Amino acid sequence: MAIQHENNQGSVALEKKSSKVKPPPMYKVLLLNDDFTPMDFVILVLQKFFAKDREQATRIMLKVHNEGRGLCGVYPRDIAATKVDQVVAFARQHQHPLVCVMEEN
């Protein structure tokens, strides 16, 4: 944004005013534990939708299994919501009750 100022000689000087734009809020995407979804399916979901390698996916899956929830990633709201929808739809398509949620970071 520029602001115009007229000086004594009649010429115009432009002063650059910086506007600070706050970054969008970020959201955590989490998988929640259940007693029915197979561990291999959770690993597949983490690889397919969150680009985790086998080792990372296994680590997150064990966290979900042992602690009740595991962090898949942190994204802007629209991307997080899309990932939640994709995971839930994929799980239902394969007849698993896997729960995926998002919460503000």
C-alpha positions in Angstrom: 0.0 0.0 0.0 1.4 3.4 -0.9 0.5 6.7 0.6 1.0 10.0 -1.3 2.5 13.0 0.3 3.0 16.4 -1.4 6.2 18.2 -0.3 7.1 21.9 -0.4 8.2 21.9 -4.0 4.9 20.6 -5.3 6.3 17.2 -6.2 4.7 14.0 -4.9 6.6 11.5 -2.8 5.3 7.9 -2.3 5.8 6.3 1.1 5.5 2.6 1.2 3.3 1.4 4.1 3.6 -2.3 5.0 0.5 -4.1 5.7 0.9 -7.2 7.9 -1.3 -10.0 6.9 -1.8 -12.6 9.6 -1.2 -16.1 8.4 -4.3 -18.4 8.3 -5.0 -20.5 11.3 -3.6 -24.0 11.0 -5.4 -27.2 12.0 -4.1 -30.5 13.2 -5.4 -33.6 11.5 -5.7 -36.5 13.9 -6.6 -40.2 13.7 -8.5 -41.6 16.7 -8.2 -45.2 18.0 -10.9 -47.7 17.6 -11.0 -51.5 18.3 -11.9 -52.6 14.8 -9.7 -50.8 12.1 -6.7 -53.0 11.3 -3.3 -51.5 11.9 -2.2 -52.2 8.3 -5.2 -50.1 7.1 -4.1 -47.2 9.3 -0.6 -47.4 7.9 -2.1 -47.4 4.3 -4.1 -44.3 5.1 -1.1 -42.5 6.5 0.9 -43.3 3.4 -1.9 -42.6 0.9 -3.3 -39.3 2.3 -0.4 -37.9 4.3 2.6 -38.9 2.3 4.3 -40.7 5.2 6.9 -43.4 4.6 6.3 -46.9 6.1 8.4 -46.1 9.2 6.7 -42.7 9.9 3.3 -44.3 9.3 4.0 -47.2 11.6 5.2 -44.8 14.3 2.0 -42.7 14.1 -0.2 -45.8 13.9 1.4 -47.1 17.2 0.8 -43.7 18.8 -2.9 -43.9 17.8 -3.1 -47.5 19.1 -1.3 -46.8 22.4 -2.3 -43.2 23.2 -5.8 -43.1 21.6 -4.8 -40.5 18.9 -2.0 -39.6 16.6 -1.1 -36.5 14.6 -1.1 -36.9 10.8 -0.1 -33.3 9.9 -0.9 -29.6 10.3 -2.6 -27.8 7.4 -4.7 -24.7 6.6 -8.4 -25.2 7.3 -9.6 -26.1 3.8 -6.8 -28.7 3.3 -7.3 -30.2 6.7 -11.1 -30.5 6.1 -10.5 -32.1 2.7 -8.0 -34.7 4.2 -10.5 -35.5 7.0 -13.3 -36.1 4.4 -11.0 -38.2 2.2 -9.8 -40.4 5.0 -13.4 -41.0 6.4 -14.7 -41.7 2.9 -11.9 -44.1 2.2 -12.4 -45.9 5.6 -16.1 -46.3 5.0 -15.5 -47.5 1.5 -13.4 -50.3 3.0 -16.0 -50.8 5.8 -13.7 -49.6 8.6 -14.9 -47.2 11.4 -11.7 -45.2 11.4 -12.2 -41.7 12.8 -10.3 -38.7 11.5 -10.8 -35.3 13.0 -9.3 -31.8 12.8 -8.7 -29.3 15.6 -7.2 -25.8 15.6 -3.5 -25.8 16.3 
